[in-house]
Amino acid sequence: MNYLPPAAVGRILCDGDVVIVRKDNRETSEVSLGKLAVSQMMLMRIPLDPNRMNIKDWELLPGIGPELARRIVCDRQDNGDFSSFEALERVPGIGPKTLMALREFF
């Protein structure tokens, strides 16, 4: 018997998602979903999703300090998801130079 949490049923996997299967000595197994840390994704060159990142995740990127990370997350909460990587320019403090420096991670 396999057990899959209801929240995971029918969910589409995204870059950085991890599927964990634990099997005991009987015939049962448990499947759970996890997420790689942003630092791990950066090391493996897995593209980041700006709509799934929290303040601490943003702070790992070059040129993004605590205040700009907070502004990015607040903007997303106030105005909705970023439709593209370039949409980050709507956040005060992010311009063409910052986008160019971040592009390799997205």
DSSP file (Angstrom, degrees, kcal/mol; ACC not computed):
  #  RESIDUE AA STRUCTURE BP1 BP2  ACC     N-H-->O    O-->H-N    N-H-->O    O-->H-N    TCO  KAPPA ALPHA  PHI   PSI    X-CA   Y-CA   Z-CA
    1    1 A M              0   0    0      0, 0.0    28,-1.9     0, 0.0     2,-0.4   0.000 360.0 360.0 360.0 134.2    0.0    0.0    0.0
    2    2 A N  E     -a   29   0A   0     26,-0.2     2,-0.5    28,-0.0    28,-0.2  -0.873 360.0-152.2-107.4 141.2    1.3    3.4   -0.9
    3    3 A Y  E     +a   30   0A   0     26,-1.7    28,-2.4    -2,-0.4    25,-0.0  -0.964  14.2 178.4-116.5 124.1    0.4    6.6    1.0
    4    4 A L        -     0   0    0     -2,-0.5    28,-0.1    26,-0.2     5,-0.1  -0.991  34.3-114.6-123.4 126.3    0.4    9.9   -0.7
    5    5 A P    >>  -     0   0    0      0, 0.0     3,-1.8     0, 0.0     4,-0.8  -0.292  25.4-120.7 -58.8 141.5   -0.7   13.0    1.2
    6    6 A P  G >4 S+     0   0    0      0, 0.0     3,-0.7     0, 0.0    -2,-0.0   0.830 111.9  58.9 -53.3 -35.5   -3.9   14.6   -0.2
    7    7 A A  G 34 S+     0   0    0      1,-0.2    -3,-0.0     3,-0.1     0, 0.0   0.743 105.4  50.7 -67.3 -21.3   -2.2   17.9   -0.9
    8    8 A A  G X4 S+     0   0    0     -3,-1.8     3,-1.7     2,-0.1     2,-0.3   0.636  81.9 108.5 -90.9 -15.7    0.3   16.1   -3.2
    9    9 A V  T << S-     0   0    0     -4,-0.8     3,-0.1    -3,-0.7    -5,-0.0  -0.470  96.6  -0.6 -67.8 123.9   -2.3   14.2   -5.3
   10   10 A G  T 3  S+     0   0    0     -2,-0.3     2,-0.3     1,-0.3    -1,-0.3   0.511  95.4 144.6  78.0   4.7   -2.5   15.7   -8.8
   11   11 A R    <   -     0   0    0     -3,-1.7     2,-0.4     1,-0.1    -1,-0.3  -0.581  48.5-129.6 -79.4 136.7    0.2   18.3   -8.0
   12   12 A I        -     0   0    0     -2,-0.3     2,-0.2    -3,-0.1    -1,-0.1  -0.719  24.1-123.5 -85.3 131.2    2.6   19.2  -10.8
   13   13 A L        -     0   0    0     -2,-0.4     2,-0.3     4,-0.0     3,-0.0  -0.481  26.3-159.6 -75.1 145.0    6.2   19.1   -9.8
   14   14 A C    >   -     0   0    0     -2,-0.2     3,-2.3     1,-0.1    -1,-0.0  -0.753  37.8 -70.7-117.0 165.7    8.4   22.2  -10.2
   15   15 A D  T 3  S+     0   0    0      1,-0.3    34,-0.1    -2,-0.3     3,-0.1  -0.342 123.1  25.0 -54.0 132.7   12.1   22.6  -10.5
   16   16 A G  T 3  S+     0   0    0      1,-0.3    20,-3.2    19,-0.1    -1,-0.3   0.317  88.2 132.6  92.0  -7.9   13.6   22.0   -7.1
   17   17 A D  E <   -B   35   0A   0     -3,-2.3     2,-0.4    18,-0.2    -1,-0.3  -0.503  41.5-154.5 -74.1 148.1   10.9   19.7   -5.8
   18   18 A V  E     -B   34   0A   0     16,-2.4    16,-3.1    -2,-0.2     2,-0.6  -0.988   6.3-151.7-127.0 131.8   12.0   16.5   -4.2
   19   19 A V  E     -B   33   0A   0     -2,-0.4     2,-0.5    14,-0.2    14,-0.2  -0.917  15.0-164.4-102.9 123.2    9.9   13.3   -4.0
   20   20 A I  E     -B   32   0A   0     12,-3.1    12,-2.6    -2,-0.6     2,-0.5  -0.931   4.5-169.2-112.7 126.4   10.8   11.2   -0.9
   21   21 A V  E     -B   31   0A   0     -2,-0.5     2,-0.5    10,-0.2    10,-0.2  -0.967   2.2-172.9-117.7 121.3    9.8    7.5   -0.7
   22   22 A R  E     -B   30   0A   0      8,-3.0     8,-3.1    -2,-0.5     2,-0.5  -0.957   3.6-172.1-113.6 126.8   10.1    5.7    2.6
   23   23 A K  E     -B   29   0A   0     -2,-0.5     6,-0.2     6,-0.2     2,-0.1  -0.966   6.0-157.1-120.8 132.1    9.5    2.0    2.7
   24   24 A D        -     0   0    0      4,-1.6     0, 0.0    -2,-0.5     0, 0.0  -0.276  42.7 -85.4 -94.1-171.9    9.3   -0.1    5.8
   25   25 A N  S    S+     0   0    0     -2,-0.1    -1,-0.0     2,-0.1     2,-0.0   0.676 112.2  62.3 -71.2 -16.9    9.9   -3.8    6.2
   26   26 A R  S    S-     0   0    0      2,-0.1     0, 0.0     1,-0.0     0, 0.0  -0.002 110.4 -84.6 -89.2-157.2    6.2   -4.5    5.3
   27   27 A E  S    S+     0   0    0     -4,-0.1     2,-0.3     2,-0.0    -2,-0.1   0.241  94.1 102.6 -97.1  13.6    4.5   -3.7    2.1
   28   28 A T        -     0   0    0    -26,-0.1    -4,-1.6     2,-0.0     2,-0.3  -0.700  45.1-178.8 -98.2 150.4    3.7   -0.1    3.0
   29   29 A S  E     -aB   2  23A   0    -28,-1.9   -26,-1.7    -2,-0.3     2,-0.4  -0.982  17.2-142.0-142.2 155.0    5.5    3.0    1.8
   30   30 A E  E     -aB   3  22A   0     -8,-3.1    -8,-3.0    -2,-0.3     2,-0.5  -0.971  11.7-161.9-120.9 131.8    5.1    6.7    2.5
   31   31 A V  E     + B   0  21A   0    -28,-2.4     2,-0.3    -2,-0.4   -10,-0.2  -0.942  14.9 171.6-114.2 131.9    5.6    9.3   -0.2
   32   32 A S  E     - B   0  20A   0    -12,-2.6   -12,-3.1    -2,-0.5     2,-0.4  -0.949  25.2-130.1-136.2 159.5    6.2   12.9    0.6
   33   33 A L  E     + B   0  19A   0     -2,-0.3     2,-0.2   -14,-0.2   -14,-0.2  -0.890  29.1 168.4-110.2 139.5    7.1   16.0   -1.3
   34   34 A G  E     - B   0  18A   0    -16,-3.1   -16,-2.4    -2,-0.4     2,-0.4  -0.725  25.7-123.8-134.1-174.2    9.9   18.4   -0.3
   35   35 A K  E     - B   0  17A   0    -18,-0.3   -18,-0.2    -2,-0.2     2,-0.1  -1.000  20.8-120.5-139.3 134.3   11.8   21.3   -1.7
   36   36 A L        -     0   0    0    -20,-3.2     2,-0.1    -2,-0.4   -18,-0.0  -0.412  40.2-102.7 -66.3 149.6   15.5   21.8   -2.2
   37   37 A A     >  -     0   0    0      1,-0.1     4,-2.3    -2,-0.1     3,-0.5  -0.441  27.7-116.9 -69.0 149.6   17.0   24.8   -0.5
   38   38 A V  H  > S+     0   0    0      1,-0.2     4,-2.6     2,-0.2     5,-0.2   0.876 116.8  57.3 -56.9 -38.2   17.7   27.7   -2.7
   39   39 A S  H  > S+     0   0    0      1,-0.2     4,-1.9     2,-0.2    -1,-0.2   0.890 107.9  47.2 -61.1 -38.3   21.4   27.4   -2.0
   40   40 A Q  H  > S+     0   0    0     -3,-0.5     4,-2.0     2,-0.2    -2,-0.2   0.905 111.1  50.9 -67.9 -41.8   21.3   23.8   -3.3
   41   41 A M  H  <>S+     0   0    0     -4,-2.3     5,-2.7     1,-0.2     4,-0.4   0.896 108.9  51.7 -63.1 -39.5   19.4   24.8   -6.4
   42   42 A M  H ><5S+     0   0    0     -4,-2.6     3,-1.0     1,-0.2    -1,-0.2   0.917 109.5  49.6 -63.1 -43.2   22.0   27.5   -7.1
   43   43 A L  H 3<5S+     0   0    0     -4,-1.9    -1,-0.2     1,-0.2    -2,-0.2   0.858 115.0  43.7 -63.5 -35.9   24.8   25.0   -6.8
   44   44 A M  T 3<5S-     0   0    0     -4,-2.0    -1,-0.2    -5,-0.1    -2,-0.2   0.382 111.9-121.0 -91.4   4.0   23.1   22.6   -9.1
   45   45 A R  T < 5 +     0   0    0     -3,-1.0    -3,-0.2    -4,-0.4    -4,-0.1   0.845  55.0 158.6  58.7  36.6   22.2   25.4  -11.5
   46   46 A I      < -     0   0    0     -5,-2.7    -1,-0.2    -6,-0.2    -2,-0.1  -0.811  49.6-107.5 -86.2 126.4   18.4   24.7  -11.2
   47   47 A P        -     0   0    0      0, 0.0    59,-0.3     0, 0.0     2,-0.2  -0.270  33.2-129.4 -58.6 137.1   16.5   27.8  -12.2
   48   48 A L        -     0   0    0     57,-2.9   -32,-0.1    -6,-0.0     3,-0.0  -0.512   7.6-135.6 -84.1 155.1   14.9   29.6   -9.3
   49   49 A D    >   -     0   0    0     -2,-0.2     3,-2.2   -34,-0.1     4,-0.4  -0.954   5.3-154.7-111.4 112.7   11.3   30.7   -9.3
   50   50 A P  T 3  S+     0   0    0      0, 0.0     3,-0.4     0, 0.0    -1,-0.1   0.689  93.7  60.2 -62.4 -16.1   10.9   34.3   -7.9
   51   51 A N  T 3  S+     0   0    0      1,-0.2    30,-0.0    31,-0.1    32,-0.0   0.487 105.6  46.2 -89.6  -3.1    7.3   33.4   -6.9
   52   52 A R  S <  S+     0   0    0     -3,-2.2     2,-0.3     2,-0.1    -1,-0.2   0.327  90.6 103.4-116.0   4.6    8.4   30.6   -4.5
   53   53 A M        -     0   0    0     -4,-0.4     2,-0.2    -3,-0.4    -5,-0.0  -0.679  53.3-153.6 -96.9 142.8   11.3   32.4   -2.7
   54   54 A N     >  -     0   0    0     -2,-0.3     4,-2.2     1,-0.0     5,-0.2  -0.451  40.1 -88.7-100.8-179.5   11.1   33.9    0.8
   55   55 A I  H  > S+     0   0    0      1,-0.2     4,-1.9     2,-0.2    15,-0.1   0.914 127.0  50.3 -58.0 -46.6   13.2   36.8    2.2
   56   56 A K  H  > S+     0   0    0      1,-0.2     4,-0.6     2,-0.2    -1,-0.2   0.867 108.9  53.3 -62.2 -36.2   16.1   34.5    3.3
   57   57 A D  H >4 S+     0   0    0      1,-0.2     3,-1.3     2,-0.2     4,-0.4   0.937 108.3  49.4 -62.2 -46.5   16.2   32.9   -0.1
   58   58 A W  H >< S+     0   0    0     -4,-2.2     3,-1.7     1,-0.3    -2,-0.2   0.868 102.2  62.5 -61.4 -36.9   16.5   36.3   -1.8
   59   59 A E  H 3< S+     0   0    0     -4,-1.9    -1,-0.3     1,-0.3    -2,-0.2   0.696  91.9  66.7 -64.7 -18.1   19.3   37.3    0.5
   60   60 A L  T << S+     0   0    0     -3,-1.3    -1,-0.3    -4,-0.6    -2,-0.2   0.686  85.1  90.5 -74.0 -17.8   21.5   34.5   -0.8
   61   61 A L  S X  S-     0   0    0     -3,-1.7     3,-1.7    -4,-0.4     2,-0.1  -0.530  91.9 -97.2 -83.4 146.2   21.7   36.2   -4.2
   62   62 A P  T 3  S+     0   0    0      0, 0.0    -1,-0.1     0, 0.0     3,-0.1  -0.372 107.0  12.9 -63.1 132.9   24.5   38.6   -5.0
   63   63 A G  T 3  S+     0   0    0      1,-0.2     2,-0.7    -4,-0.1    -4,-0.1   0.455  97.8 113.1  84.1   0.5   23.5   42.2   -4.5
   64   64 A I    <   -     0   0    0     -3,-1.7    -1,-0.2    -6,-0.2    -3,-0.1  -0.903  43.4-179.6-110.3 108.0   20.3   41.5   -2.6
   65   65 A G     >  -     0   0    0     -2,-0.7     4,-2.5    -3,-0.1     5,-0.2  -0.316  46.3 -85.3 -93.9-177.3   20.4   42.6    1.0
   66   66 A P  H  > S+     0   0    0      0, 0.0     4,-2.2     0, 0.0     5,-0.1   0.874 125.0  49.2 -58.9 -41.1   17.8   42.2    3.7
   67   67 A E  H  > S+     0   0    0      2,-0.2     4,-2.3     1,-0.2     5,-0.1   0.933 113.7  44.0 -68.6 -45.3   15.9   45.4    2.7
   68   68 A L  H  > S+     0   0    0      2,-0.2     4,-2.3     1,-0.2    -1,-0.2   0.890 112.5  53.6 -67.1 -37.5   15.7   44.7   -1.0
   69   69 A A  H  X S+     0   0    0     -4,-2.5     4,-2.1     2,-0.2    -1,-0.2   0.916 109.4  48.8 -60.3 -42.8   14.7   41.1   -0.2
   70   70 A R  H  X S+     0   0    0     -4,-2.2     4,-2.7    -5,-0.2     5,-0.2   0.916 110.3  51.1 -63.3 -43.1   11.9   42.4    2.0
   71   71 A R  H  X S+     0   0    0     -4,-2.3     4,-2.5     2,-0.2    -2,-0.2   0.886 109.1  51.3 -62.0 -39.4   10.7   44.8   -0.7
   72   72 A I  H  X S+     0   0    0     -4,-2.3     4,-2.1     2,-0.2    -1,-0.2   0.949 113.5  43.1 -63.0 -49.2   10.6   41.9   -3.3
   73   73 A V  H  X S+     0   0    0     -4,-2.1     4,-2.1     1,-0.2    -2,-0.2   0.902 114.9  49.8 -66.7 -40.9    8.5   39.7   -1.1
   74   74 A C  H  X S+     0   0    0     -4,-2.7     4,-2.6     2,-0.2     5,-0.2   0.907 109.6  51.8 -63.7 -41.4    6.2   42.5    0.0
   75   75 A D  H  X S+     0   0    0     -4,-2.5     4,-3.1    -5,-0.2     5,-0.3   0.918 109.7  49.3 -60.7 -43.3    5.7   43.6   -3.7
   76   76 A R  H  X S+     0   0    0     -4,-2.1     4,-1.6     1,-0.2    -1,-0.2   0.895 112.7  47.5 -63.7 -39.5    4.8   40.0   -4.6
   77   77 A Q  H  < S+     0   0    0     -4,-2.1    -2,-0.2     1,-0.2    -1,-0.2   0.888 119.3  39.6 -67.4 -38.5    2.3   39.8   -1.7
   78   78 A D  H  < S+     0   0    0     -4,-2.6    -2,-0.2    -5,-0.2    -1,-0.2   0.848 130.2  25.1 -79.5 -35.4    0.8   43.2   -2.6
   79   79 A N  H  < S-     0   0    0     -4,-3.1    -3,-0.2     1,-0.3    -2,-0.2   0.394 107.2-113.2-115.6   1.0    0.7   42.9   -6.4
   80   80 A G     <  -     0   0    0     -4,-1.6    -1,-0.3    -5,-0.3    -2,-0.1  -0.206  56.5 -24.3  90.7 174.9    0.7   39.2   -7.1
   81   81 A D        -     0   0    0      1,-0.1     2,-0.5    -4,-0.1   -30,-0.1  -0.087  68.6-102.6 -58.5 155.9    3.1   36.9   -8.7
   82   82 A F        -     0   0    0      1,-0.1   -31,-0.1     6,-0.0    -1,-0.1  -0.716  23.9-150.9 -79.9 126.2    5.8   38.1  -11.1
   83   83 A S  S    S-     0   0    0     -2,-0.5     2,-0.3     1,-0.1    -1,-0.1   0.721  76.2  -4.2 -73.2 -20.4    4.7   37.2  -14.6
   84   84 A S  S >  S-     0   0    0      1,-0.1     3,-0.7    -3,-0.0     4,-0.3  -0.958  79.0 -96.1-158.9 170.1    8.3   36.9  -15.7
   85   85 A F  G >  S+     0   0    0     -2,-0.3     3,-1.8     1,-0.2     4,-0.1   0.906 122.7  57.5 -59.6 -41.7   11.9   37.3  -14.5
   86   86 A E  G >  S+     0   0    0      1,-0.3     3,-1.9     2,-0.2    -1,-0.2   0.735  88.4  75.7 -63.7 -23.0   11.9   40.8  -16.0
   87   87 A A  G X  S+     0   0    0     -3,-0.7     3,-1.8     1,-0.3    -1,-0.3   0.645  73.1  82.5 -65.4 -13.1    8.8   41.8  -14.0
   88   88 A L  G X  S+     0   0    0     -3,-1.8     3,-2.0     1,-0.3    -1,-0.3   0.733  72.0  78.6 -61.7 -20.3   11.1   42.1  -11.0
   89   89 A E  G <  S+     0   0    0     -3,-1.9    -1,-0.3     1,-0.3     5,-0.2   0.680  75.5  74.0 -63.4 -16.1   11.9   45.6  -12.3
   90   90 A R  G <  S+     0   0    0     -3,-1.8    -1,-0.3    -4,-0.1    -2,-0.2   0.670  78.9  90.3 -70.3 -13.9    8.6   46.7  -10.8
   91   91 A V  S X  S-     0   0    0     -3,-2.0     3,-2.1    -4,-0.2   -19,-0.1  -0.721  91.3-113.6 -84.1 124.1   10.3   46.5   -7.3
   92   92 A P  T 3  S+     0   0    0      0, 0.0     3,-0.1     0, 0.0    -2,-0.1  -0.360 104.0  32.7 -57.2 129.6   12.0   49.8   -6.3
   93   93 A G  T 3  S+     0   0    0      1,-0.2     2,-0.6    -4,-0.1    -4,-0.1   0.271  95.5 100.1 104.5 -10.0   15.7   49.1   -6.2
   94   94 A I    <   +     0   0    0     -3,-2.1    -1,-0.2    -5,-0.2    -3,-0.1  -0.944  45.1 152.7-112.7 118.6   15.8   46.6   -9.0
   95   95 A G     >  -     0   0    0     -2,-0.6     4,-2.5    -3,-0.1     5,-0.2  -0.563  61.5 -69.9-126.2-168.7   16.9   47.9  -12.3
   96   96 A P  H  > S+     0   0    0      0, 0.0     4,-2.3     0, 0.0     5,-0.1   0.854 128.2  52.4 -57.3 -38.6   18.6   46.6  -15.5
   97   97 A K  H  > S+     0   0    0      2,-0.2     4,-2.0     1,-0.2     5,-0.1   0.924 110.9  46.6 -65.8 -43.4   22.0   46.1  -13.8
   98   98 A T  H  > S+     0   0    0      1,-0.2     4,-1.7     2,-0.2    -1,-0.2   0.925 112.0  51.1 -64.4 -43.8   20.5   44.1  -10.9
   99   99 A L  H  X S+     0   0    0     -4,-2.5     4,-1.8     1,-0.2    -1,-0.2   0.915 108.9  51.4 -59.0 -42.6   18.5   42.0  -13.4
  100  100 A M  H  < S+     0   0    0     -4,-2.3     4,-0.4     1,-0.2    -1,-0.2   0.901 109.8  49.5 -62.0 -40.6   21.7   41.3  -15.4
  101  101 A A  H  < S+     0   0    0     -4,-2.0    -1,-0.2     1,-0.2    -2,-0.2   0.794 117.7  40.5 -68.8 -27.6   23.5   40.2  -12.3
  102  102 A L  H >< S+     0   0    0     -4,-1.7     3,-2.5    -3,-0.2     4,-0.5   0.648  87.4  93.2 -94.0 -17.4   20.7   37.8  -11.3
  103  103 A R  G >< S+     0   0    0     -4,-1.8     3,-1.7     1,-0.3    -1,-0.1   0.815  76.7  62.9 -51.0 -39.1   19.7   36.4  -14.7
  104  104 A E  G 3  S+     0   0    0     -4,-0.4    -1,-0.3     1,-0.3    -2,-0.1   0.708 101.9  52.7 -63.2 -17.8   22.0   33.4  -14.4
  105  105 A F  G <         0   0    0     -3,-2.5   -57,-2.9     1,-0.1    -1,-0.3   0.551 360.0 360.0 -93.6  -7.9   20.0   32.1  -11.4
  106  106 A F    <         0   0    0     -3,-1.7    -2,-0.2    -4,-0.5    -1,-0.1   0.392 360.0 360.0-120.3 360.0   16.5   32.3  -13.1
